[in-house]
Amino acid sequence: MSSPNVIVIGAGPSGISMAHTMKHKLGFTDFTIYEKLDGVGGTWRTNTYPGVGCDVPTILYSFAFNLNPNWSKELCDGPEILEYMEATVDKFDLRKHMEFSIECLGANWNEETKKWDVRFKDLKTKIEFVRCAAVFISAVGGISYPRDVKFPGMEKFKGAMFHTARWDHSYDYEGKRMAVIGNGCSAAQVVPAVVKDVASIKQYARSAQWYHERPNRNFSKAETWAFRYIPLWERWKRLQLFLENDDLVTTYMPGAEATTKRAKVEDHAKRYIFSRAPKKYHNVLVPNFPLGKECTNSQAPALLTIDLSGCKRRIFDPNYLDALNEPNLELLPEGIQEFDETGIVSESGRKEEFDVIVLATGFQVQRFLTPMEVFGKGKNRLNQQWKEQGGAQAYMGTFVHGFPNFAIL
Ligand SMILES: Cc1cc2nc3c(=O)[nH]c(=O)nc-3n(C[C@H](O)[C@H](O)[C@H](O)COP(=O)(O)OP(=O)(O)OC[C@H]3O[C@@H](n4cnc5c(N)ncnc54)[C@H](O)[C@@H]3O)c2cc1C
């Protein structure tokens, strides 16, 4: 029997880990990774906006098979992470298994060959083609397609406008009047990074966020030396960080203990917000929703679960609250009514003029695997199956019933 071949889609951190596992843990080399970008790194290649960085300690946000003693600080910036991803791919000789600027359009399970027919488009030549594989693995990540919002009159605006994930580096924002729409993690990183260079920023934010303190310190030479030369020192630090971060997850759990913990974390966040942000914003900054609220599971009424709908990902503050003290920054706690040629009219009818509008509107997080269309046994469409089941479901988050030899990372 011939050995199976594998197709992986996506060369972000997940695709790189998968490639390393196949090649160096399993000794298996008959695999190809197809990536729509022009190189590796996924999120860290796509997102190049000012201030982009990790909000998880980078010693933890590293490949277990390639710890890096050279991280410059506790929470590293995007370019340093991307460089690490590139270096990892070269160190483990994974690049020759990768093809770039190729987008996967979808895949069909072929009942006759018992293989996957995977459809691709070469983004340079626009040529579409099919490759077959015994095993088909999706490593496309959850947030690689920006959420493109449509506001009335948007097409009329004559200035510059781009999404944070498509930052236009040819545009010089120095001394310009900037609007930032949104106040999620990307906005919280962009605003402090540009506030001192622009003439003004007006930030539109419809609802509040939980901001948490997260200082970021450069590693000293002694620490770097220790990471490099003291055996297992970095692994020990990583274990500590893992346990600390894992403990944060319990904030979202049901039960009395978690409720008490949640209240403590919320209280701490409130006090942090009050200590950093100007008083005039205190009311609009503190959320009126909990970090997570308990509810009963409709399929298993005896079980308490945590309902995160209406709640948001908490923000580990990258100096955003401090930036709110800058005199050229104004936070407008309202949405957008419409755009016109010169600017934005907000929901309250206030008109502001801008040179550049930054859309910090996030990503298409609800539409798993899109725009890929995956058809399994009986030509079942994956997204249709999930819709009928009431949401995305996979065994161990990886394998889906009726989709043989298909895995989701
Ligand atoms: C701005 C930003 C900051 C973040 N910060 C953190 C953080 O601090 N800590 C943290 O834990 N997480 C963070 N994340 C989440 C981050 O996405 C994950 O940590 C990590 O990158 C996921 O890796 P991945 O390989 O699964 O997905 P990705 O990094 O998204 O990589 C997926 C790859 O698949 C490719 N792809 C997608 N669809 C196709 C297709 N149809 N055909 C071909 N290729 C395709 C994409 O181009 C991409 O290169 C952040 C995300 C963003 C956007």
The ligand as an ORCA input file, in Angstrom:
! r2SCAN-3c Opt
* xyz 0 1
  C      -3.853     41.459     15.459
  C      -3.871     40.128     16.122
  C      -3.207     39.942     17.327
  C      -3.235     38.708     17.945
  N      -2.593     38.565     19.126
  C      -2.622     37.374     19.742
  C      -1.956     37.190     20.973
  O      -1.379     38.110     21.498
  N      -2.017     35.982     21.556
  C      -2.680     34.944     20.992
  O      -2.693     33.857     21.567
  N      -3.311     35.088     19.824
  C      -3.292     36.262     19.193
  N      -3.944     36.412     18.019
  C      -4.611     35.260     17.445
  C      -3.721     34.607     16.359
  O      -4.453     34.575     15.183
  C      -3.289     33.228     16.785
  O      -2.495     33.329     17.943
  C      -2.447     32.494     15.740
  O      -1.924     33.313     14.748
  C      -3.295     31.432     15.078
  O      -2.453     30.708     14.236
  P      -3.055     29.913     13.027
  O      -1.907     29.349     12.278
  O      -4.080     28.951     13.516
  O      -3.837     31.001     12.178
  P      -3.275     32.248     11.374
  O      -2.132     32.870     12.033
  O      -4.468     33.092     11.061
  O      -2.764     31.587     10.029
  C      -3.661     31.019      9.097
  C      -3.029     31.066      7.738
  O      -3.899     30.417      6.829
  C      -3.939     31.177      5.642
  N      -5.197     30.913      4.963
  C      -6.447     31.164      5.425
  N      -7.360     30.774      4.519
  C      -6.665     30.285      3.477
  C      -7.069     29.713      2.229
  N      -8.345     29.571      1.887
  N      -6.098     29.310      1.372
  C      -4.772     29.428      1.711
  N      -4.350     29.959      2.879
  C      -5.296     30.354      3.744
  C      -3.830     32.611      6.100
  O      -3.383     33.457      5.065
  C      -2.841     32.486      7.233
  O      -1.522     32.668      6.793
  C      -3.928     37.637     17.364
  C      -4.605     37.830     16.168
  C      -4.576     39.068     15.547
  C      -5.315     39.239     14.246
*
